[in-house]
Amino acid sequence: MNHMFSIRELSSNSFSSPPYYYLPHHAVLKPDSTTIKVRVVFNASSPTSNGVSLNNVLHTGPVLQSDLTILILNWRFYQFVFNGDIQKMYRQILVNPIHTPFQRILYRKDPNEPIKDYELQTLTSGLNCAPYLAIRTILQLANDIQEKYPLASHVLKTSMYVDDDLVEAHDIHSAIKTRKQLVDALGSAGFVMKNGPPTQRKF
């Protein structure tokens, strides 16, 4: 997985004066995983020289997250269900350039190369506001595509748990139509939906 595709390298003449923040980060190896073998963890709670971290000064934002228990129980009212997830959702959401100086990292591809400065251009895990910003982006998309993709809009507003959808329908044709709208609507905003075909519940 290419972790550096959404990162801008800083040249010597692109350094801005403070404020800025460098995110400590490290790799977590998952050798048994069939998809992501290496996951990068960013620590925005690491204090700076004045004892304050980036997370200390960020506003978390209101809770927009749906209740997972209610979403799962809601499946019991429908005959056909499916679920999926948005691939690398955070990496598809661009951050306003005025805020990217607070997402700087130090990195080098090889131990023999010099360490370089970079800025993360997309939403970054480890920031306490990241879940709110991601969900708020999806809700805005739901409003934007409501007229063209009404079924997908309803799913994005009511049946999402972070980057996962839990969708239901009373008949197979509605389920298939909803799935297609969801894939197309998310694709129009650069999100890739990974999900399986609708499945009939066993009563």
NORZI-V414090 format. One record per residue. PSI is psi in radians with two decimals (* if undefined). Layout:
# NORZI-V414090
psi=<PSI/PSI>
This chain:
# NORZI-V414090
psi=<2.30/1.73/-0.21/0.12/-0.39/0.57/2.41/2.19/2.38/2.22/2.98/-0.47/0.17/0.06/2.26/2.82/2.80/2.69/2.57/2.96/2.36/2.16/2.03/2.53/2.74/2.84/2.47/2.08/2.35/1.31/-0.41/-0.12/2.46/-0.14/-1.25/1.93/-0.53/2.25/2.32/2.28/2.18/2.41/1.57/0.03/0.05/2.16/2.63/-2.94/-0.38/0.11/0.07/2.35/2.96/-0.73/-0.45/-0.49/-0.04/2.50/2.19/-0.61/2.77/2.80/2.08/-0.12/2.34/2.72/2.10/-0.68/-0.76/-0.69/-0.75/-0.75/-0.54/-0.47/-0.47/-0.23/-0.03/2.69/-0.58/2.38/2.74/2.79/2.84/-3.05/2.71/2.09/2.22/0.90/-0.82/-0.65/-0.20/-0.02/1.95/2.50/2.49/2.29/-0.42/-0.26/-0.24/-0.40/-0.31/0.09/0.81/2.60/2.81/2.35/2.64/2.50/-0.49/2.44/-0.38/-0.13/2.72/2.61/2.36/2.76/2.39/2.81/2.28/2.26/-0.20/2.97/2.36/2.26/2.63/-0.34/2.32/-0.25/-0.12/-0.79/-0.74/-0.82/-0.67/-0.83/-0.69/-0.62/-0.76/-0.70/-0.63/-0.70/-0.72/-0.70/-0.69/-0.58/0.20/-0.70/-0.71/-0.63/1.26/-0.66/-0.75/-0.68/-0.75/-0.72/-0.80/-0.52/-0.52/-0.30/0.50/2.45/1.69/-1.85/0.20/2.43/2.48/1.70/2.60/2.78/2.71/-0.29/2.76/-0.60/-0.72/-0.67/-0.79/-0.72/-0.72/-0.74/-0.78/-0.78/-0.69/-0.79/-0.79/-0.74/-0.80/-0.68/-0.54/-0.33/0.16/0.10/2.41/2.12/2.21/1.93/2.95/3.11/2.72/2.50/2.42/2.26/2.56/2.03/*>
